[in-house]
């Protein structure tokens, strides 16, 4: 009798979990971000940073604002707060100060976009950096207001197109590493979502460092920014990052402008130690009461 080979039964592996699963609200996944968007990569890097630092979900809080990046608060397992537009930093400041007595080592992470941090929330960014509030700020720069239709914003490069600038942007954008450094941030870095290992390391450094730390994350937005600017897929934008991003640690932040079609700098721009807001405040109170007692 001729033997007929039978197809083996598939092996079902049970009870296998992703090592970072506990940082996510898996019941809310998959996420709603567009195909090719860099936000999923940035969120994965953040979770990987938490894991490498062995942070418990009760040891960190995540604050976000309005926009595509604001959706992250709903996907992360740690206590997370989806705040009103432009107010992510004031909310995070209040949270960090309020926790100082009960959980002094608690980490507060802000994960947000250009509207919250540099348009409606621009002055909050400057003041939080000036005060050196102990916050880790991760800003996802996709060069436009992606959630509301692709309007240009304060980081849209000169000449780039958007729904509100069909012939090209003619306003100067912010140079964010320069803005953060000149406002007093003791840690300033920029990476793209192509540089996943370096981005994760920068997030870890920012979380571990006392004071106002800032990491700009250049990320694709193929749906709105990319297709209007000759980069119609997320892969096209990633190729652009590979070709044009130049790693230059501790470069002068003044030289960190982003101009379409020209190389741009990524890396760590500032890494220094300085007392944060609460350290200064506590010393001031101690000195004040000591003088008053005399």
N, C-alpha and C positions, 0 to 999 in steps of 0.2 A: 504494500500500500504506500502510495506516495505521501510523504509527510508535508503537510501544509503549515507553513510558519504562521503563527498568530501574533498579532500586535500586542505587545506587553501592556498591561494595565498601567495607566499613569500613576506615579507615586505622589500622593498628596501629603505635603508637609504641613503639619499643624503647629499652632502655637509659635510661629516665627514672627518676631517683631523687629521693627527698625530700631536701631540703638538710640535714636533721638525722638522716638515716637512720643515719649512722655512730655516733650515740650510743645506738642501740637494738640489742638482740638480736632482729632481725626474725624469726629462725627460731622465736622463742617467742611471737610475736604471731599472732592477736589475743589481748588480755589476757582474764582471767577475771572482771574486775570487773562488777558488775551494771549493767544499763541505767540511765542517769541518774546513776550514781555520779560524784562530782567528782574521783576519783583520777586518771582519765585526763587530765583538763584540767590538774591540778596537775603531773603528770608531763610533759606537753607544755610547760608553762611552764618547768619545770626544764631540759629539753633546749634550749628556745629561749634561756634565760639562758646556758647553756654555749656555744651557738653565737654569741651576740652578744659574749660575752667572748673568743671564739676559743680556748676551752680544748681542748687535745688530750685524747683519752681517757686518755692516760697521765699527765695532769697533775691528775687528780681521782679521788677514790674516793667511793663511795656506801655508807653503812651504814644498814641498816634493822633493825627488830625483828620481833616477831610481831604478826599482825593483818592486816587488809585492806591497809593501807599498806605492810606488810612485803614484799608481793609485788613492789614496785617494784625491789628489788635484782636480781631475776631477769630484768627486762626491759631494764635499762640496760647499755650496752656497757662503760663504765669498770669497773675492778676494783670489785666490789661484794660486800658481806658481809651475809648474812641471819643475824642473831645471835639469841641466846636471849632469852626474854621479859624485858623490863625492863632489858636490859644493852646497848642500842645505844650509849648515851653512854660507859660505861666502855670498851667495845671501840673506839669512835672515838677516845677520848682516848689509849689505848695506841698506836693506829695513827699518830695525829698526832705524838706525842712520838717514836716510833721512827723516823719519816721525817725528823725535823728535821736530822739529820746528812747523810743521803744526798740528800734532796729537800726542802730547806727551804721552797720555794714551793708545795709540793703542797697542794691543796685537799681537805679532808675534809668531806663533806656528810652530815648525818644526816636521813633522811626517815622519819618514824615517826608513831605514833598515841598516844592517851591512855593506854593501858595501859603502854606502854613508857616514856613520858616523864613521866607524872603520877600513875600509880597505883603499880604495883610498882616503877617506876623513878623515882619522884618525888624521892627524896633525891639520886639521881645528877644529876638536872637542876639542883637547887639548888646542889650542890657544884661542878659544871662551870661554872655561871654565876658563882659566887663566885670561883672560881680564874681565870676569864676564859680558859678553854682556847680555842685558835684553831679553832673549829668553826662551821659554818653549819648551824643546826638548822631544818628545815622541818617543822612539825607540822600534820597534817591533822586538823581537828576536825569530826567528823560527829555529835558529841553522844552517841554510844553505842558499845558494843562490837559493831560490825556483823558481824564474821566469825563470832562465836560465838552469835548469835541475838538481838541487840538488847537486851542488858542495859544498865542505866544505869551510868554511870561518873563519874569526878571532874569532867567538864565538862558533864554533862547539866543543862540549865537547871531551875530550880525549877518544879515543876508539870508538866513534860514527862513523857510516859509511856514505859515500856519494859517488857520482859518481866518484869523483877524489880521493877517499880513500876507495876502495871496501873492504879492510881488516881492516879498522878502522883508525881514525885520530890519529896521533902520535905527533902533535904539541900542545903546551900549548895554550889554548884560553885566551882571555881577561877576567878578572874579572871586569865587567863594573861598578858596584857601587864603587869599589875601585879606578878604573881609573878616574871616574868622581870626586870623593871626593878628590883624591890626586892632581887633576888638578885645584881644587879651587871652584867647584860648591857648592853654599850655600844650595841647596836642591837636595837630591838624594833619590830616592825610587825605589822599584821593586815590581811589582805584576804580577799575571798571568791573563789570560782572564777568568779564573774560578772565580776570586775575583772581580766581576764586580762593586759592590758598593764601595769597597775599592779603586779600580782603578779609578773610577770616582772621588772620593774624592781627591785622589792624584793629578789627573789632575787639579782639581779646585785649590788646594793648590799651585801647580806649576805655574798656570796662574796668580794667585793673587800675587805671591811673586816677588819682584824685583830681577833682576839678572839672571844668567844662571841656570835654573832649569832642572833637568833630571829625567825622569821616564822610567825605563826599563819595557817592557811589554812582558812577556813570552807567546808565542802564538803557537798553533798547526800548523804544516805543514804536514798533513797526506799524501799528494800526493808524496812528495819527502823525507823529513826527517823521518816521522813516519813509513812508510812502510819498510824502510831499517833498522829500529832500533826497531822492535818489537812492534810498536804502529801504526797499519795500519789504524786506523780511528781517526777522531777528538775527538770522545768520549773516545777512549783509552788514548789519551794524556791528556784529562781533568781529567780522573780518576788518572792518574799518578800525576798530579798537586795536586789533593786532598789528595793523600796518602803521597807525599814527601815534599810538601811545608810547611815550618815551619814559622809562623809569629813571628818575633822578632824585634820589633821596636828599632832603635838606636843601633843595633848590630854593631860591628866593621866591616867595609866594607872588611877588609882583609879576613874575614871568609865567604864571599859571593860567593865563588867558586861554580860552578855547575858541579857535577860529576855524570854521569849516574848511576842509581841504588841507589843513596844515597840521603838523605834529603838535601834540599837547602833552604836558608833563603829568605823570602820576608818581605816587610815592608818598613818603612821610616828609612833610614840610617843617613841622615844629614838634619838638618833644622835649619839654623842659618841666622842671618842678617849681611849683609856687603854691602858697597856701590858698585853700579854697575858701569860699564865703563863710561857711560855718566855723572853720578854724579861726578866722579873723574875728568873727562875731563873738565867739566864746571867749577869746582873749580880751576883747574890748569890754565885755560884761564883767569878766573877772577883775580887770584893772579898775573899772569904774566903781565896783562895789568895794574893792580894797581901799581905794582913795576915800570913798564915802565913809567907810568904817573908821578911818583915822580922823 
